[in-house]
Amino acid sequence: SPPGLLLLTSFFLHVKEDRASPTRLVCDNRLIQKYIMEAKDMETRVGQCQALPALSCPAVLPLVDFTFQQWKSKLNETKRREILCDLALLVGAVAGAQGQVSEECGARQLSQLYRHANSFFLLLQTFSWEAGHWEPSCSPHSMEQTHITSIFLTYRQLVQGKLRFFFEDLAKVLCK
């Protein structure tokens, strides 16, 4: 998958040996802008698919909204863990929706979304500032949705919001 591979490759090419630091991804603001545009494009394309069925088994999606003041007060590791929880729930929702959508356009878009979201999930697992590793025992605030387009909206909001601000926060530390 070229977009997912591009994300991981751009990360791994810029990892310092002593510890994972996503220097280019974080320091080159054009990359996160590219991922935001891709999220918007995926959302637009899935909206153009004909006859998307409602999901018979609702997708459980993370609530990714936040207040900027609350976000600024959190430690980077806390932000990373929160985004990982959101991504884990989102990746699971996409996988569940994939099993329910046979229509070609929707299936293709869900497959692309799965690759993108899972790439960010894997990428953020490699960041670590504390001795502990991420545990999949989080319980983010969530909602159930039966519309496939809601999954894409949630992903776009996550990339445009928490992920972008997280990378901006990291840039202040890593890009001096």
N, C-alpha and C positions, 0 to 999 in steps of 0.2 A: 504494500500500500504506500505509494509515493508520499502523500501528506504525512502519514504517521511515521514513516521512515525518515522523512525530512526533519521532523521535530526531534526524534531521538538522535539522529545523526548529528544535527546541529548542536545538540546538547553534548553528546559524547566527544565530539571533536574539540570542545572547549572546556573539558573537565580538567581541573588541576589534579596532579597525582596525589597530593597529600589529602585532599578531601573534595567531595563533590561540590563544585561551584559552577552554576550554569551561566558562566560569564557572558557569552554572546547573547544567549536567549534573554538574559536580564538586562544587559548593558545596551543592546541594540534594540531600541524601542520599536523599530520597524517590524521586528519579528512578531511581537505581541499584537501589533496592529494588523499584521497579515492574518494571524489566527482569529482575530475578531472579525475581519472581513470574510474569512472562510466560514465562520459560524453563521454570519448573516446570510451568506450565499446558500448554505445548506438549508437554513430556515426558509428562505425564499423558494428554493427548488422543491422542497417537500410540500410547500403550500400550493405548488403548481401541479402536483401529482393528481391524477383523476381517481375518483372513487376510493379514497382512503377509508378503510373500515374503522369503526370505533373499536377500541380494544375490549375484548370480552373479559379479560382479566386486567383490571386497571394497573397502570404503571405507577409505582410509588416513587415520587420525585422529591428531591431535596428542596426546601424553601431557601433560596439563595440570596434573598434580599437582606440588606444590613444597613445600619446607620454608619455613616462615615466616622463619626466621633467614637463610636464603640470599636470600630475596626482599627482606628489609629491607636487605641489604648492597648491592643493585644500584642503579645510578643510574636515575632516571626514564626517561631515553632508552633505556637497556638494557631496562628493563621494557616500554616501548612497542614496541620492535622485537621482543621475544620474543612479545608478545601478537599483533602483526601477523603474525608467522610462523605462530602457532597458528591465527589466523583465516583466513589464506590457505589453509592445509591443510584447515581445516574447511569453508570455502566450496567448495573444490574437491571435497571428499567429498560434500557435499550435492548439488552439481550432478551428480556422477556417479551418485548414488543416484536423483536425479529421473529420469534416463534409464532406470532399471530398474524403477520403480514405476508401474504403471498404475492400481492400486486407488485410488479417489477420495479416501478419507480420508487415506491415507498420502501421496498426492501433494499434497494440500492442506496438510498439516502440513509437508512438506518445502519447499514453496514459501514458507510463512510463515517457516520457519527460515532459508531462504536470504536472504530480505529482511532479517531481523534481523541475522544474522551479517555480511552484506555491508554493512549500514549502519554497524555498529561498525568494520568494516575500513576503510571510506571515511573515517569520522570520525577514527580514529586516524592515518590518513595525513596529516591536516591539522595535527596537533600537530607542532611541531618546535622543538627547543632547540639543535640543532646545524646547521651549514651543510649537511650532507649530507642527502639524502632517503632514504627507505626503499627498499632494493633487494630484489627478490623472489628473492634468492639465499641465503636461509636454509634450514637443514635441521633443523627441530625433531625431537625424538625422537618416534617415531610407532609406531602399531600398526595392524594390519589387522583389520577387523571385518566380519562379514556380516549382523549384526543392525541394522536401521534404528534401533531404539531406542537403540543405542550412540551414534549420532550426536547424538541429543538429549541424552543423558546427558553427553557430552563438552561440548556447548555450555553446558548448565546449570552444569557444574563450572567452566568457563572464566569465565562471567559471575559466578558466586558467589565464585570464588576470585581469580584474577589480576586480572580487570577491576575488581572491587569494591575490592581492596586498592590497585590502581594509582590509582583515582579518590580513595581516601582519602589516598594520598600526595600527589597533586596538590592536594587541598583544603588541606593544610597550607601549601602555597606560595601558592596563588591566592586563598584565602578569608580573608585576614587582616582 
